[in-house]
Amino acid sequence: MKNSESNLISLALLFNRVALGLLFVLAGVRKILPSDEATIIDKMNGFASFVASKAPLPDFLGKAYGYALPWAEITCGALLLIGLLARVSSVLIGLMILSFIIAMGADWWPESGPAFSKNFILMTLCILIAAAGSGKFAVKPGGPMK
């Protein structure tokens, strides 16, 4: 592969990693960010209860997943942003997306709104990054941008 093609692919992977990573960091932060009427604990309790009500799991497992999910989104999203452990992070994010699809329904062809569920598109980004890795423009173990 020519060097310019390799750089272009790495640049495309960088854009995909940043977009997906930022989406997940922001989604996780939004779930726990305190507001005028709710503390972090209130937000986490409310989100965990919501997840437990939607998840096809026993209540205690649904709540545990609800408490862990925002932190997993932030951690995996941040790792994806910088490109460290990008393949592992993208697989974990893909599994989170799969759990969203299972809990909320596939919505292949919704009656209103977008014509196709964005979760399937996000899943393709996860598969791309898991298969291709982080590319050249990423923090690598042992030093930056090796």
ZAVEXLUM-34551 format. One record per residue (C-alpha): x negated, y, z; residue in three letters. Coordinates in Angstrom, 2 decimals. Example, Ala and Ser with C-alpha at 12.3 -4.5 7.8 and 13.67 -1.06 7.14 Angstrom:
REM residues 2
-12.30, -4.50, 7.80, ALA
-13.67, -1.06, 7.14, SER
REM end
This chain:
REM residues 146
0.00, 0.00, 0.00, MET
-1.30, 3.44, -0.89, LYS
-2.21, 5.76, 1.95, ASN
0.42, 8.33, 0.88, SER
3.14, 5.63, 0.89, GLU
2.01, 4.48, 4.32, SER
2.16, 8.05, 5.63, ASN
5.63, 8.51, 4.14, LEU
6.90, 5.33, 5.77, ILE
5.36, 6.38, 9.10, SER
7.01, 9.78, 8.77, LEU
10.38, 8.15, 8.06, ALA
9.91, 5.89, 11.11, LEU
9.03, 8.96, 13.19, LEU
12.26, 10.72, 12.17, PHE
14.31, 7.59, 12.91, ASN
12.61, 7.05, 16.28, ARG
13.06, 10.68, 17.33, VAL
16.72, 10.78, 16.28, ALA
17.64, 7.53, 18.02, LEU
15.46, 8.20, 21.07, GLY
16.82, 11.72, 21.54, LEU
20.40, 10.48, 21.16, LEU
19.88, 7.94, 23.93, PHE
17.97, 10.26, 26.27, VAL
20.70, 12.88, 25.97, LEU
23.47, 10.29, 26.38, ALA
21.86, 8.98, 29.56, GLY
21.24, 12.45, 30.98, VAL
24.83, 13.49, 30.24, ARG
26.12, 10.56, 32.29, LYS
24.20, 11.61, 35.42, ILE
23.74, 15.38, 35.07, LEU
25.49, 17.10, 37.97, PRO
28.19, 19.64, 37.20, SER
30.01, 22.31, 39.21, ASP
32.49, 19.79, 40.56, GLU
30.39, 16.60, 40.69, ALA
27.01, 15.57, 42.08, THR
24.76, 12.94, 40.47, ILE
26.22, 10.34, 42.85, ILE
29.80, 11.35, 41.93, ASP
28.98, 11.18, 38.20, LYS
27.30, 7.78, 38.53, MET
30.13, 6.36, 40.64, ASN
32.70, 7.61, 38.12, GLY
30.77, 6.24, 35.16, PHE
30.19, 2.87, 36.85, ALA
33.91, 2.59, 37.61, SER
34.75, 3.48, 33.99, PHE
32.35, 0.83, 32.67, VAL
33.74, -1.77, 35.08, ALA
37.26, -1.03, 33.80, SER
36.24, -1.50, 30.14, LYS
33.61, -4.22, 30.32, ALA
34.64, -7.84, 29.77, PRO
32.76, -8.71, 32.96, LEU
33.63, -9.27, 36.61, PRO
34.05, -5.93, 38.38, ASP
30.78, -6.11, 40.34, PHE
28.76, -6.87, 37.18, LEU
30.51, -4.10, 35.25, GLY
29.68, -1.62, 38.00, LYS
26.07, -2.78, 38.17, ALA
25.79, -2.33, 34.40, TYR
27.39, 1.10, 34.71, GLY
24.85, 2.20, 37.32, TYR
21.88, 0.86, 35.31, ALA
22.96, 2.02, 31.84, LEU
22.14, 5.76, 32.08, PRO
18.65, 5.01, 33.40, TRP
18.07, 2.37, 30.70, ALA
19.21, 4.84, 28.02, GLU
16.85, 7.52, 29.33, ILE
13.89, 5.16, 29.70, THR
14.26, 3.35, 26.36, CYS
15.08, 6.60, 24.56, GLY
11.98, 8.33, 25.97, ALA
9.75, 5.39, 25.05, LEU
11.19, 5.45, 21.55, LEU
10.64, 9.21, 21.26, LEU
6.93, 8.89, 21.90, ILE
6.61, 5.57, 20.08, GLY
5.32, 3.60, 23.05, LEU
6.72, 0.06, 23.09, LEU
8.96, 1.12, 20.21, ALA
9.86, -2.42, 19.12, ARG
10.87, -3.49, 22.63, VAL
12.75, -0.23, 23.21, SER
14.63, -0.51, 19.92, SER
15.64, -4.11, 20.69, VAL
16.91, -3.02, 24.14, LEU
18.78, -0.09, 22.61, ILE
20.24, -2.46, 20.02, GLY
21.47, -4.71, 22.81, LEU
23.03, -1.70, 24.55, MET
24.79, -0.76, 21.31, ILE
26.00, -4.34, 20.91, LEU
27.42, -4.18, 24.44, SER
29.24, -0.94, 23.52, PHE
30.72, -2.64, 20.46, ILE
31.85, -5.63, 22.55, ILE
33.32, -3.50, 25.34, ALA
34.96, -0.80, 23.22, MET
35.84, -2.83, 20.13, GLY
34.25, -2.88, 16.71, ALA
36.52, -0.28, 15.10, ASP
35.50, -1.42, 11.61, TRP
38.09, 0.70, 9.86, TRP
39.69, 3.16, 12.31, PRO
43.09, 4.72, 11.65, GLU
41.69, 8.21, 12.20, SER
38.30, 9.82, 12.72, GLY
35.17, 8.60, 10.96, PRO
35.69, 5.91, 8.35, ALA
33.10, 3.64, 9.96, PHE
31.79, 3.18, 13.50, SER
28.50, 5.01, 14.07, LYS
27.39, 2.14, 16.31, ASN
26.80, -0.06, 13.27, PHE
24.62, 2.62, 11.68, ILE
22.67, 3.06, 14.91, LEU
22.20, -0.70, 15.02, MET
20.51, -0.58, 11.59, THR
18.04, 1.99, 12.93, LEU
17.24, -0.37, 15.81, CYS
16.66, -3.23, 13.39, ILE
14.41, -1.04, 11.19, LEU
12.24, 0.07, 14.12, ILE
12.12, -3.43, 15.63, ALA
10.95, -4.83, 12.29, ALA
8.56, -2.05, 11.22, ALA
7.24, -0.81, 14.57, GLY
6.55, 2.78, 15.51, SER
4.41, 3.76, 12.53, GLY
1.21, 5.82, 12.61, LYS
2.68, 8.84, 14.38, PHE
3.16, 7.36, 17.84, ALA
1.42, 7.04, 21.17, VAL
-0.40, 3.73, 21.23, LYS
-1.64, 1.82, 24.28, PRO
-5.26, 2.76, 24.86, GLY
-4.98, 6.32, 23.53, GLY
-2.82, 8.78, 21.67, PRO
-2.15, 8.39, 17.94, MET
-4.71, 5.64, 17.26, LYS
REM end
